[in-house]
Amino acid sequence: MNHREPALAGRQVARRAADPQVVSRAIAAAGRARVSDLPPWRPASLAQGHAGLAVLCAELDAAEQGAGWDRAGHHHLTAAVAMVSPHDASLFSGLAGLGFAATILAAGRSRYERLLTQVDEALAPLVDRGLRRLAAASGCRVGEFDLVSGLTGTGVYLLTRHQVRVTESGQAMLGRVLRGLIELTADPCHPRRWHTPAALAAGPLRDGFPGGLHNCGLAHGVPGPLALLSLAVLSGVRAPGAAEAIHSSASWLAEHATGTAREPDWPDGVPLDADRRPPATPDGTSTGPGRAAWCYGAPGVARSLWLAGCAVAEPRWQELAIRAIRAVAARPEQAWGLATPAFCHGRAGLLQVLRRFAADLADPEIESAARRLAASLAAEFDPAALLGVRSAEPDGTPADQPGLLDGAAGVALALLGRPQARYAPRPAWDRMFLLA
């Protein structure tokens, strides 16, 4: 691997990941390979499709104005529009993701308004249907409310759109989504209304929590709606009951921290029969920290708690978040448990979380960890690889993935690492990950 400056490596990976011909070759290669455990390419998807590549092009256009990236982004957005399902409201694979990509690509200009109006009109009945299901729920699939597939993700798009251009229908729909999530998360009863019953759990969580669980991941659990409600408050959006819901969710997360007081951590989930914080070992230590990923683990939870503390001026949650992210920053890289450079459960996601905390706190230890991780990630650039960087299958097998969530585009965005001040009036791309 070649050692190089992170932003340069990011641009080189980005140029490959945004090139339609290279993307086509990567998709074809994946089709010829064995069945992948990574999410498949879905053309309309923000996570693994052209909508995500439109976001990448928007960031490249901001960094290299006049270099043609705006046109490239339009190409990818058009390809996503042609394949989007009118029945999928989600952020990571459906209409909300398409709207988010168009909003980012518009960059505060009066562009794509017709498309965005159509997205909002198509979303409205799907959102109302989802809200009715949520209102009747006492326990639900995470996909009903989470960031990736549920109403939290839809709310991310609506909040981002609202901050750029207020429309009466969009404002009303955002209000309904926030109210639904407030009602879901404010209830302090046990189990919480947002818990996942055993019959509705899936994959490893079904096997690991046979009696059902409370999900602690930013991607799929309560940190997601907590972060969205906090961002809405911080953005000046009036949402009655938001403060109470934030207190309820943040207090629950604080109570269910594992690890030690100096190095707090969070599990992927808490069993339904464990309504109190798990006990420490006799010497006051834990069994060891979990993986330090964006999707599950201390980095994502800490970011959610930090935003919550900022939103309602609660220093206890801010301090807890700072202890958690400092503990992650202090770990050696091999102790992070991250086997892939990709964003979701890999090193790019941790890098972006560290950078956000470093910007907020001006903490030299976190800044140093972010620089080290950026240099390490940049060193993974491989000119011989189709996309310049390869994701890793769960078993460690390298894979050419162009997407934003689990592929080269997400690595490129994290490596580019431009200061937030230069985004204006462009919304932050990592809003889709509930980091900003």
Secondary structure by P-SEA (a helix, b strand, c coil): cccccaaaaaaaaaaaaacaaaaaaaaaaaaacccccccccccccccccaaaaaaaaaaaaaaccccaaaaaaaaaaaaaaaccccccccccccaaaaaaaaaaaacccccaaaaaaaaaaaaaaaaaaaaaaaaaccccccccccccccaaaaaaaaaaaaaccccaaaaaaaaaaaaaaaaacccccccccccccccccccaaaaacccccccccccccaaaaaaaaaaaaaacccccaaaaaaaaaaaaaaaacccccccccccccccccccccccccccccccccccccccccaaaaaaaaaaaaaaaccaaaaaaaaaaaaaaaaccccccccccccccccaaaaaaaaaaaaaacccaaaaaaaaaaaaaaaaaccccccccbbbbcccccccccccccccaaaaaaaaacccccccccccccccccccc
